[in-house]
Amino acid sequence: MSPHDLDDPQEVQVLQATPEMCHYCFDVIVKELVRTVNSESSQPGQPPFAQSLPSVEAKCPLFVTWDIKRHSDFVLRGCIGTLSPLPLITAIGEYALTSAFRDHRFDPIDKHEIPHLRVAVSLLVNYEDCSHCHDWTVGVHGIIIKFTLNRSNHYSATYLPEVASEQGWSQEQAVASLVRKAGYNGNVGEDLLSNITCTRYQSSKHRLTYEEYVTLSGSDPFDNASSPKRNWRPWHQS
């Protein structure tokens, strides 16, 4: 993908992940597993986060990540996304379910795990063509690399912005690893590196824990003794 692949690159530049999007992700999996949600987002029509979009047709590549708390730390429980720009008004809910129940690295999320979850919505924004495969900043950019060998063997792969910094990689190490991820096992020398087309991008990311979801919702779906659930209202950060 390059900036030219996007329907409206300027629209993608201004999109931001919001608490409303994360709240909606919890709503859809709670509705799937508990089926006791009684909020605006469970009713037909637009999800509440639609009001934060520049238009209801807004499209963007995205990832939805579920983490689960083990002892004092959160660990990955599921993560699936797409590098193709999709309508956010439907894609966020779809990928919340897909990453929760169809990430083949993990068993589907179970009802009893929900209170221990944290969700993150990542919108991939600010796509730019790189002048070379090391023209990006660790901890700021994700990258997509593409290269072709022997005119017919096409390779491509991506790392999200947080991957290189979490692994402690330099630019050179990240690109070398990404070449392997793309499926190429030959020598990673200057000839190969000079033929790589690289696109850098950033991630607008927001996280929400289940405890924060309950606070924003007004009651806990698992707590039969809780007071009636209020209509969810957006959480505006200061």
Accessible surface in RSA format (square Angstrom, percent):
REM  Atomic radii and reference values for relative SASA: ProtOr
REM  Chains: A
REM  Algorithm: Lee & Richards
REM  Probe-radius: 1.40
REM  Slices: 20
REM RES _ NUM      All-atoms   Total-Side   Main-Chain    Non-polar    All polar
REM                ABS   REL    ABS   REL    ABS   REL    ABS   REL    ABS   REL
RES MET A   1    25.68  13.3  14.53   9.6  11.15  26.5  17.80  15.1   7.89  10.4
RES SER A   2    25.62  21.7  25.54  34.1   0.08   0.2  19.11  40.7   6.51   9.1
RES PRO A   3    21.40  15.6  21.15  19.3   0.25   0.9  21.31  17.6   0.09   0.6
RES HIS A   4   148.46  81.1 117.33  81.5  31.13  79.6  90.51  93.3  57.95  67.4
RES ASP A   5    79.02  55.4  54.63  54.4  24.39  57.7  21.47  50.5  57.55  57.4
RES LEU A   6    11.21   6.2   2.17   1.5   9.05  22.7   2.31   1.6   8.91  24.0
RES ASP A   7   105.28  73.7  69.26  68.9  36.02  85.2  34.22  80.5  71.07  70.9
RES ASP A   8    67.25  47.1  63.47  63.2   3.78   8.9  19.86  46.7  47.39  47.3
RES PRO A   9    54.45  39.7  54.14  49.4   0.31   1.1  54.16  44.7   0.29   1.8
RES GLN A  10   146.35  81.8 143.31 104.7   3.04   7.2  46.43  98.8  99.92  75.8
RES GLU A  11    35.40  20.3  29.38  22.2   6.02  14.3  10.63  20.6  24.77  20.2
RES VAL A  12     3.62   2.4   3.62   3.3   0.00   0.0   3.62   3.1   0.00   0.0
RES GLN A  13    84.64  47.3  68.45  50.0  16.20  38.6  23.69  50.4  60.95  46.2
RES VAL A  14    97.74  64.3  75.93  68.7  21.81  52.6  82.34  71.5  15.41  41.8
RES LEU A  15     4.44   2.5   1.23   0.9   3.21   8.1   2.53   1.8   1.91   5.1
RES GLN A  16   126.87  70.9 119.60  87.4   7.27  17.3  21.36  45.5 105.52  80.0
RES ALA A  17    13.08  12.0   0.08   0.1  13.00  29.6   0.08   0.1  13.00  34.4
RES THR A  18    21.29  15.1  20.91  21.2   0.38   0.9  21.29  28.6   0.00   0.0
RES PRO A  19    11.13   8.1  11.13  10.1   0.00   0.0  11.13   9.2   0.00   0.0
RES GLU A  20    14.41   8.3  12.47   9.4   1.94   4.6   0.00   0.0  14.41  11.8
RES MET A  21     0.83   0.4   0.83   0.6   0.00   0.0   0.83   0.7   0.00   0.0
RES CYS A  22     0.00   0.0   0.00   0.0   0.00   0.0   0.00   0.0   0.00   0.0
RES HIS A  23     3.61   2.0   3.61   2.5   0.00   0.0   0.95   1.0   2.66   3.1
RES TYR A  24    32.43  15.1  32.00  18.2   0.43   1.1   1.86   1.4  30.57  37.7
RES CYS A  25     0.00   0.0   0.00   0.0   0.00   0.0   0.00   0.0   0.00   0.0
RES PHE A  26     0.00   0.0   0.00   0.0   0.00   0.0   0.00   0.0   0.00   0.0
RES ASP A  27     2.89   2.0   2.23   2.2   0.66   1.6   2.28   5.4   0.61   0.6
RES VAL A  28    23.81  15.7  19.58  17.7   4.23  10.2  20.70  18.0   3.11   8.4
RES ILE A  29     0.00   0.0   0.00   0.0   0.00   0.0   0.00   0.0   0.00   0.0
RES VAL A  30     0.00   0.0   0.00   0.0   0.00   0.0   0.00   0.0   0.00   0.0
RES LYS A  31    94.42  46.1  94.42  57.9   0.00   0.0  55.80  50.2  38.62  41.1
RES GLU A  32    76.53  43.9  68.04  51.5   8.48  20.2   7.46  14.4  69.06  56.4
RES LEU A  33    53.85  30.0  32.00  22.9  21.84  54.9  33.70  23.7  20.15  54.2
RES VAL A  34    22.46  14.8   6.91   6.3  15.55  37.5   7.94   6.9  14.51  39.4
RES ARG A  35   161.66  67.9 134.14  68.4  27.51  65.5  59.52  81.3 102.14  61.9
RES THR A  36    78.22  55.6  52.16  52.9  26.07  62.1  61.29  82.3  16.93  25.6
RES VAL A  37    20.32  13.4   0.09   0.1  20.23  48.7   0.27   0.2  20.04  54.4
RES ASN A  38    99.98  68.9  95.67  92.5   4.32  10.4  21.13  50.9  78.85  76.2
RES SER A  39     4.94   4.2   1.32   1.8   3.62   8.3   4.79  10.2   0.15   0.2
RES GLU A  40    85.54  49.1  75.20  56.9  10.34  24.6  31.12  60.2  54.42  44.4
RES SER A  41    13.46  11.4   1.73   2.3  11.74  27.0   1.84   3.9  11.63  16.3
RES SER A  42    20.66  17.5   4.66   6.2  15.99  36.8   8.08  17.2  12.58  17.6
RES GLN A  43    98.83  55.3  89.73  65.6   9.10  21.7  35.91  76.4  62.92  47.7
RES PRO A  44   133.05  97.0  99.24  90.5  33.81 122.9 111.50  92.1  21.55 134.0
RES GLY A  45    68.18  84.1   0.00   N/A  68.18  84.1  37.87 103.9  30.31  67.9
RES GLN A  46   112.58  63.0  87.24  63.8  25.33  60.3  32.26  68.7  80.32  60.9
RES PRO A  47    10.36   7.6   6.41   5.8   3.95  14.4   8.34   6.9   2.02  12.6
RES PRO A  48    20.58  15.0   8.27   7.5  12.31  44.7  19.51  16.1   1.07   6.6
RES PHE A  49     0.06   0.0   0.00   0.0   0.06   0.1   0.00   0.0   0.06   0.2
RES ALA A  50     8.87   8.2   3.31   5.1   5.55  12.6   3.52   5.0   5.35  14.2
RES GLN A  51   126.85  70.9  86.71  63.4  40.14  95.6  49.62 105.6  77.23  58.6
RES SER A  52    51.51  43.5  15.16  20.2  36.34  83.7  25.17  53.6  26.33  36.9
RES LEU A  53    16.68   9.3   1.29   0.9  15.39  38.7   1.63   1.1  15.05  40.5
RES PRO A  54    76.05  55.4  32.04  29.2  44.01 160.0  45.25  37.4  30.80 191.4
RES SER A  55    39.87  33.7  30.04  40.1   9.83  22.6  36.67  78.1   3.21   4.5
RES VAL A  56    61.82  40.7  56.07  50.8   5.76  13.9  56.07  48.7   5.76  15.6
RES GLU A  57   119.38  68.5 111.12  84.1   8.27  19.7  66.13 127.9  53.25  43.5
RES ALA A  58     0.05   0.0   0.00   0.0   0.05   0.1   0.00   0.0   0.05   0.1
RES LYS A  59    73.73  36.0  72.94  44.8   0.79   1.9  27.40  24.7  46.33  49.3
RES CYS A  60     0.00   0.0   0.00   0.0   0.00   0.0   0.00   0.0   0.00   0.0
RES PRO A  61     0.00   0.0   0.00   0.0   0.00   0.0   0.00   0.0   0.00   0.0
RES LEU A  62     0.00   0.0   0.00   0.0   0.00   0.0   0.00   0.0   0.00   0.0
RES PHE A  63    30.46  15.2  30.34  18.8   0.11   0.3  30.34  18.4   0.11   0.3
RES VAL A  64     0.00   0.0   0.00   0.0   0.00   0.0   0.00   0.0   0.00   0.0
RES THR A  65    18.74  13.3  18.60  18.9   0.15   0.3  12.06  16.2   6.68  10.1
RES TRP A  66     0.00   0.0   0.00   0.0   0.00   0.0   0.00   0.0   0.00   0.0
RES ASP A  67    15.00  10.5  15.00  14.9   0.00   0.0   1.68   3.9  13.32  13.3
RES ILE A  68     3.50   2.0   3.50   2.6   0.00   0.0   3.50   2.5   0.00   0.0
RES LYS A  69   101.03  49.3  88.22  54.1  12.81  30.5  33.15  29.8  67.88  72.3
RES ARG A  70   118.06  49.6 111.82  57.0   6.24  14.9  39.37  53.8  78.70  47.7
RES HIS A  71   186.21 101.8 146.64 101.9  39.57 101.2 108.55 111.9  77.66  90.4
RES SER A  72    91.01  76.9  69.69  93.0  21.32  49.1  47.96 102.1  43.05  60.3
RES ASP A  73    93.37  65.4  90.26  89.8   3.11   7.4  22.99  54.1  70.38  70.2
RES PHE A  74    57.77  28.9  30.68  19.0  27.09  70.5  30.68  18.6  27.09  77.5
RES VAL A  75    66.91  44.0  61.35  55.5   5.57  13.4  66.91  58.1   0.00   0.0
RES LEU A  76    71.26  39.7  56.03  40.1  15.24  38.3  56.05  39.4  15.21  40.9
RES ARG A  77    20.09   8.4  19.09   9.7   0.99   2.4   6.56   9.0  13.52   8.2
RES GLY A  78     0.00   0.0   0.00   N/A   0.00   0.0   0.00   0.0   0.00   0.0
RES CYS A  79    26.02  19.7  17.27  19.3   8.75  20.6   3.46   8.8  22.56  24.3
RES ILE A  80    42.45  24.2  39.20  29.2   3.24   7.8  42.45  30.6   0.00   0.0
RES GLY A  81    20.18  24.9   0.00   N/A  20.18  24.9   0.00   0.0  20.18  45.2
RES THR A  82    20.56  14.6  14.44  14.6   6.11  14.6   9.63  12.9  10.92  16.5
RES LEU A  83    50.21  28.0  44.99  32.2   5.22  13.1  45.25  31.8   4.95  13.3
RES SER A  84    60.53  51.2  59.77  79.8   0.76   1.8  20.73  44.1  39.81  55.8
RES PRO A  85    27.09  19.7  17.52  16.0   9.57  34.8  17.52  14.5   9.57  59.5
RES LEU A  86    55.12  30.7  55.12  39.4   0.00   0.0  55.12  38.7   0.00   0.0
RES PRO A  87    49.10  35.8  49.10  44.8   0.00   0.0  49.10  40.5   0.00   0.0
RES LEU A  88     0.00   0.0   0.00   0.0   0.00   0.0   0.00   0.0   0.00   0.0
RES ILE A  89    32.60  18.6  27.63  20.6   4.97  12.0  27.63  19.9   4.97  13.5
RES THR A  90    72.66  51.7  65.18  66.1   7.48  17.8  59.85  80.4  12.81  19.4
RES ALA A  91     1.13   1.0   1.13   1.7   0.00   0.0   1.13   1.6   0.00   0.0
RES ILE A  92     0.00   0.0   0.00   0.0   0.00   0.0   0.00   0.0   0.00   0.0
RES GLY A  93     7.32   9.0   0.00   N/A   7.32   9.0   7.20  19.8   0.12   0.3
RES GLU A  94    96.11  55.2  92.16  69.7   3.94   9.4  41.09  79.5  55.01  44.9
RES TYR A  95    37.22  17.4  37.22  21.2   0.00   0.0  12.75   9.6  24.47  30.2
RES ALA A  96     0.00   0.0   0.00   0.0   0.00   0.0   0.00   0.0   0.00   0.0
RES LEU A  97    46.51  25.9  46.51  33.3   0.00   0.0  46.51  32.7   0.00   0.0
RES THR A  98    30.28  21.5  30.28  30.7   0.00   0.0  17.65  23.7  12.62  19.1
RES SER A  99     0.62   0.5   0.00   0.0   0.62   1.4   0.00   0.0   0.62   0.9
RES ALA A 100     2.87   2.6   0.00   0.0   2.87   6.5   0.00   0.0   2.87   7.6
RES PHE A 101    35.52  17.8  24.23  15.0  11.29  29.4  25.08  15.2  10.44  29.9
RES ARG A 102   129.57  54.4 122.41  62.4   7.17  17.1  58.41  79.8  71.17  43.1
RES ASP A 103    11.18   7.8   6.72   6.7   4.46  10.5   2.94   6.9   8.24   8.2
RES HIS A 104   180.69  98.8 144.86 100.7  35.83  91.7 103.20 106.4  77.49  90.2
RES ARG A 105   149.38  62.7 113.35  57.8  36.03  85.8  74.42 101.7  74.96  45.4
RES PHE A 106    65.43  32.7  45.81  28.4  19.62  51.1  54.56  33.1  10.87  31.1
RES ASP A 107   112.90  79.1 104.71 104.2   8.19  19.4  21.36  50.3  91.54  91.3
RES PRO A 108    81.34  59.3  73.01  66.6   8.33  30.3  74.04  61.1   7.31  45.4
RES ILE A 109     4.00   2.3   0.00   0.0   4.00   9.6   0.00   0.0   4.00  10.9
RES ASP A 110    69.80  48.9  67.27  67.0   2.53   6.0  16.82  39.6  52.98  52.8
RES LYS A 111    97.39  47.5  96.86  59.4   0.53   1.3  45.74  41.2  51.65  55.0
RES HIS A 112   127.23  69.5 114.10  79.3  13.13  33.6  94.16  97.0  33.07  38.5
RES GLU A 113    14.58   8.4  14.53  11.0   0.05   0.1   5.04   9.8   9.54   7.8
RES ILE A 114     0.00   0.0   0.00   0.0   0.00   0.0   0.00   0.0   0.00   0.0
RES PRO A 115    39.92  29.1  36.64  33.4   3.28  11.9  36.64  30.3   3.28  20.4
RES HIS A 116    97.02  53.0  91.36  63.5   5.66  14.5  56.44  58.2  40.59  47.2
RES LEU A 117     0.73   0.4   0.00   0.0   0.73   1.8   0.00   0.0   0.73   2.0
RES ARG A 118    49.29  20.7  49.12  25.0   0.17   0.4   3.39   4.6  45.90  27.8
RES VAL A 119     0.15   0.1   0.00   0.0   0.15   0.4   0.15   0.1   0.00   0.0
RES ALA A 120     1.40   1.3   1.16   1.8   0.24   0.6   1.16   1.6   0.24   0.6
RES VAL A 121     0.00   0.0   0.00   0.0   0.00   0.0   0.00   0.0   0.00   0.0
RES SER A 122     2.97   2.5   2.97   4.0   0.00   0.0   1.00   2.1   1.97   2.8
RES LEU A 123     0.00   0.0   0.00   0.0   0.00   0.0   0.00   0.0   0.00   0.0
RES LEU A 124     0.00   0.0   0.00   0.0   0.00   0.0   0.00   0.0   0.00   0.0
RES VAL A 125     6.91   4.6   6.91   6.3   0.00   0.0   6.91   6.0   0.00   0.0
RES ASN A 126    38.76  26.7  38.72  37.4   0.04   0.1   6.81  16.4  31.95  30.9
RES TYR A 127    11.00   5.1   0.98   0.6  10.02  26.1   0.98   0.7  10.02  12.4
RES GLU A 128    69.28  39.8  66.52  50.3   2.76   6.6  22.08  42.7  47.20  38.5
RES ASP A 129    79.47  55.7  59.11  58.8  20.36  48.1  32.41  76.3  47.06  46.9
RES CYS A 130    19.05  14.4   0.00   0.0  19.05  44.8   0.59   1.5  18.46  19.9
RES SER A 131    96.06  81.2  53.18  71.0  42.88  98.8  54.52 116.1  41.54  58.2
RES HIS A 132   102.90  56.2  94.66  65.8   8.24  21.1  75.36  77.7  27.53  32.0
RES CYS A 133     5.23   4.0   4.52   5.0   0.72   1.7   0.00   0.0   5.23   5.6
RES HIS A 134    42.23  23.1  36.30  25.2   5.93  15.2  17.73  18.3  24.50  28.5
RES ASP A 135    38.27  26.8  34.79  34.6   3.48   8.2   3.67   8.6  34.60  34.5
RES TRP A 136    11.46   4.6   3.34   1.6   8.12  19.1   6.01   3.2   5.45   8.8
RES THR A 137    69.73  49.6  68.00  68.9   1.73   4.1  40.49  54.4  29.25  44.2
RES VAL A 138    49.84  32.8  33.34  30.2  16.50  39.8  33.34  29.0  16.50  44.8
RES GLY A 139    45.46  56.1   0.00   N/A  45.46  56.1  13.76  37.8  31.70  71.0
RES VAL A 140    67.59  44.5  58.65  53.1   8.94  21.5  62.74  54.5   4.86  13.2
RES HIS A 141    21.06  11.5  18.33  12.7   2.72   7.0  13.05  13.5   8.00   9.3
RES GLY A 142     1.31   1.6   0.00   N/A   1.31   1.6   1.31   3.6   0.00   0.0
RES ILE A 143     1.51   0.9   1.51   1.1   0.00   0.0   1.51   1.1   0.00   0.0
RES ILE A 144     5.77   3.3   4.59   3.4   1.18   2.8   4.59   3.3   1.18   3.2
RES ILE A 145     0.00   0.0   0.00   0.0   0.00   0.0   0.00   0.0   0.00   0.0
RES LYS A 146    88.42  43.1  87.54  53.7   0.88   2.1  52.06  46.9  36.36  38.7
RES PHE A 147     7.28   3.6   0.00   0.0   7.28  19.0   5.84   3.5   1.45   4.1
RES THR A 148    61.15  43.5  40.93  41.5  20.22  48.2  23.35  31.4  37.80  57.1
RES LEU A 149    40.81  22.7  39.08  28.0   1.73   4.3  40.81  28.7   0.00   0.0
RES ASN A 150   126.57  87.3  92.74  89.6  33.83  81.5  30.82  74.2  95.74  92.5
RES ARG A 151   229.73  96.5 201.23 102.6  28.50  67.9  77.55 106.0 152.18  92.2
RES SER A 152    78.44  66.3  59.23  79.0  19.21  44.3  43.93  93.5  34.51  48.4
RES ASN A 153    64.91  44.8  60.87  58.8   4.04   9.7   8.92  21.5  55.98  54.1
RES HIS A 154   136.43  74.6 106.40  74.0  30.02  76.8  79.47  81.9  56.96  66.3
RES TYR A 155    44.96  21.0  38.82  22.1   6.14  16.0  17.94  13.5  27.02  33.3
RES SER A 156    65.53  55.4  46.91  62.6  18.62  42.9  10.07  21.4  55.46  77.7
RES ALA A 157    14.57  13.4   2.35   3.6  12.23  27.8  14.41  20.3   0.16   0.4
RES THR A 158    17.81  12.7  16.37  16.6   1.44   3.4  16.37  22.0   1.44   2.2
RES TYR A 159    32.02  14.9  30.65  17.4   1.37   3.6  20.41  15.3  11.61  14.3
RES LEU A 160    25.63  14.3  22.49  16.1   3.15   7.9  22.49  15.8   3.15   8.5
RES PRO A 161    10.87   7.9  10.18   9.3   0.68   2.5  10.35   8.5   0.51   3.2
RES GLU A 162    45.86  26.3  41.60  31.5   4.26  10.1  30.14  58.3  15.72  12.8
RES VAL A 163    34.19  22.5  33.49  30.3   0.71   1.7  34.19  29.7   0.00   0.0
RES ALA A 164     4.86   4.5   4.64   7.2   0.21   0.5   4.64   6.5   0.21   0.6
RES SER A 165    56.70  47.9  34.69  46.3  22.00  50.7  27.62  58.8  29.07  40.7
RES GLU A 166   123.68  71.0  85.29  64.5  38.39  91.4  41.55  80.4  82.14  67.1
RES GLN A 167   107.16  59.9  81.20  59.3  25.96  61.8   6.50  13.8 100.66  76.3
RES GLY A 168    63.26  78.0   0.00   N/A  63.26  78.0  34.80  95.5  28.46  63.7
RES TRP A 169    63.56  25.5  56.07  27.1   7.48  17.6  34.46  18.4  29.10  47.2
RES SER A 170    48.11  40.7  38.53  51.4   9.58  22.1  41.75  88.9   6.36   8.9
RES GLN A 171    48.14  26.9  46.58  34.0   1.57   3.7   6.44  13.7  41.70  31.6
RES GLU A 172    96.53  55.4  91.24  69.0   5.29  12.6  50.67  98.0  45.86  37.4
RES GLN A 173    99.23  55.5  92.11  67.3   7.12  16.9  32.50  69.2  66.73  50.6
RES ALA A 174     1.20   1.1   1.20   1.8   0.00   0.0   1.20   1.7   0.00   0.0
RES VAL A 175     0.20   0.1   0.20   0.2   0.00   0.0   0.20   0.2   0.00   0.0
RES ALA A 176    37.57  34.5  36.65  56.6   0.92   2.1  37.06  52.2   0.51   1.4
RES SER A 177    30.40  25.7  22.37  29.8   8.03  18.5  16.55  35.2  13.85  19.4
RES LEU A 178     0.00   0.0   0.00   0.0   0.00   0.0   0.00   0.0   0.00   0.0
RES VAL A 179     0.00   0.0   0.00   0.0   0.00   0.0   0.00   0.0   0.00   0.0
RES ARG A 180   104.97  44.1  93.60  47.7  11.37  27.1  42.99  58.8  61.98  37.6
RES LYS A 181   118.38  57.8  84.12  51.6  34.26  81.6  69.92  62.9  48.47  51.6
RES ALA A 182    19.94  18.3   0.00   0.0  19.94  45.4   1.99   2.8  17.95  47.6
RES GLY A 183    46.84  57.8   0.00   N/A  46.84  57.8  28.41  78.0  18.42  41.3
RES TYR A 184    42.06  19.6  41.18  23.4   0.88   2.3  17.76  13.3  24.30  30.0
RES ASN A 185   125.59  86.6  98.79  95.5  26.80  64.5  33.01  79.4  92.59  89.5
RES GLY A 186    29.58  36.5   0.00   N/A  29.58  36.5  26.55  72.9   3.03   6.8
RES ASN A 187   122.25  84.3 104.54 101.0  17.71  42.6  42.35 101.9  79.91  77.2
RES VAL A 188    37.32  24.6  13.97  12.6  23.35  56.3  13.97  12.1  23.35  63.3
RES GLY A 189    21.41  26.4   0.00   N/A  21.41  26.4  20.70  56.8   0.72   1.6
RES GLU A 190   136.99  78.7 129.72  98.1   7.27  17.3  66.97 129.5  70.03  57.2
RES ASP A 191   120.70  84.5 117.17 116.6   3.53   8.3  36.79  86.6  83.90  83.7
RES LEU A 192    11.16   6.2   7.26   5.2   3.90   9.8   9.63   6.8   1.53   4.1
RES LEU A 193    28.63  15.9  24.54  17.6   4.09  10.3  24.88  17.5   3.75  10.1
RES SER A 194    90.91  76.8  50.87  67.9  40.04  92.2  50.53 107.6  40.38  56.6
RES ASN A 195    92.59  63.8  74.38  71.9  18.20  43.8  14.02  33.8  78.56  75.9
RES ILE A 196    13.51   7.7   0.00   0.0  13.51  32.6   0.00   0.0  13.51  36.7
RES THR A 197    89.09  63.4  83.59  84.7   5.49  13.1  55.09  74.0  34.00  51.4
RES CYS A 198     4.68   3.5   0.00   0.0   4.67  11.0   0.02   0.0   4.66   5.0
RES THR A 199     4.52   3.2   4.45   4.5   0.07   0.2   0.00   0.0   4.52   6.8
RES ARG A 200    48.63  20.4  48.63  24.8   0.00   0.0   0.29   0.4  48.33  29.3
RES TYR A 201     0.00   0.0   0.00   0.0   0.00   0.0   0.00   0.0   0.00   0.0
RES GLN A 202    56.67  31.7  56.67  41.4   0.00   0.0   4.85  10.3  51.82  39.3
RES SER A 203    31.77  26.8   5.65   7.5  26.12  60.2   5.61  12.0  26.16  36.6
RES SER A 204    23.13  19.5  15.31  20.4   7.82  18.0  15.34  32.7   7.79  10.9
RES LYS A 205    70.38  34.3  37.82  23.2  32.56  77.5  26.45  23.8  43.93  46.8
RES HIS A 206    26.15  14.3  22.98  16.0   3.17   8.1  11.22  11.6  14.94  17.4
RES ARG A 207   108.91  45.7  95.97  48.9  12.94  30.8  21.63  29.6  87.28  52.9
RES LEU A 208     0.56   0.3   0.00   0.0   0.56   1.4   0.56   0.4   0.00   0.0
RES THR A 209    28.18  20.0  28.18  28.6   0.00   0.0  25.55  34.3   2.63   4.0
RES TYR A 210     7.19   3.4   7.19   4.1   0.00   0.0   7.19   5.4   0.00   0.0
RES GLU A 211   111.55  64.0 106.29  80.4   5.26  12.5  66.44 128.5  45.11  36.8
RES GLU A 212    68.20  39.2  65.82  49.8   2.38   5.7  27.08  52.4  41.12  33.6
RES TYR A 213     0.00   0.0   0.00   0.0   0.00   0.0   0.00   0.0   0.00   0.0
RES VAL A 214    32.53  21.4  31.62  28.6   0.90   2.2  31.62  27.5   0.90   2.4
RES THR A 215   102.70  73.0  86.09  87.3  16.61  39.6  68.34  91.8  34.36  51.9
RES LEU A 216    29.48  16.4  20.61  14.7   8.87  22.3  23.78  16.7   5.69  15.3
RES SER A 217     2.03   1.7   1.34   1.8   0.69   1.6   1.51   3.2   0.52   0.7
RES GLY A 218    17.77  21.9   0.00   N/A  17.77  21.9   6.69  18.4  11.08  24.8
RES SER A 219    12.58  10.6   6.45   8.6   6.13  14.1   6.22  13.2   6.36   8.9
RES ASP A 220    38.55  27.0  35.22  35.1   3.33   7.9   7.55  17.8  31.00  30.9
RES PRO A 221    19.70  14.4   0.36   0.3  19.34  70.3   9.75   8.1   9.95  61.8
RES PHE A 222    66.58  33.3  36.69  22.7  29.89  77.8  41.52  25.2  25.06  71.7
RES ASP A 223    67.15  47.0  58.54  58.3   8.62  20.4  15.62  36.8  51.53  51.4
RES ASN A 224   156.96 108.2 118.46 114.5  38.50  92.7  39.92  96.1 117.03 113.1
RES ALA A 225    96.89  89.1  59.09  91.2  37.80  86.0  70.14  98.8  26.75  70.9
RES SER A 226    40.65  34.3  16.45  22.0  24.20  55.7  16.05  34.2  24.60  34.5
RES SER A 227    70.87  59.9  56.92  76.0  13.95  32.1  44.72  95.2  26.15  36.6
RES PRO A 228   122.37  89.2 104.05  94.8  18.32  66.6 115.90  95.7   6.47  40.2
RES LYS A 229    38.12  18.6  13.70   8.4  24.42  58.1  12.68  11.4  25.44  27.1
RES ARG A 230   129.15  54.2 121.88  62.1   7.27  17.3  70.73  96.7  58.42  35.4
RES ASN A 231   101.81  70.2  87.29  84.4  14.53  35.0  14.85  35.7  86.96  84.1
RES TRP A 232    10.95   4.4   4.55   2.2   6.40  15.0   4.55   2.4   6.40  10.4
RES ARG A 233   153.21  64.3 151.76  77.4   1.44   3.4  58.50  79.9  94.71  57.4
RES PRO A 234    39.66  28.9  31.09  28.3   8.57  31.2  31.09  25.7   8.57  53.3
RES TRP A 235    91.70  36.8  84.79  41.0   6.90  16.2  66.35  35.4  25.34  41.1
RES HIS A 236   151.35  82.7 125.94  87.5  25.41  65.0  90.77  93.5  60.58  70.5
RES GLN A 237   115.14  64.4  82.45  60.3  32.68  77.8  22.26  47.4  92.88  70.4
RES SER A 238   159.79 135.0  85.66 114.3  74.13 170.8  85.74 182.6  74.05 103.7
END  Absolute sums over single chains surface
CHAIN  1 A    12132.6       9625.1       2507.5       5969.2       6163.5
END  Absolute sums over all chains
TOTAL         12132.6       9625.1       2507.5       5969.2       6163.5
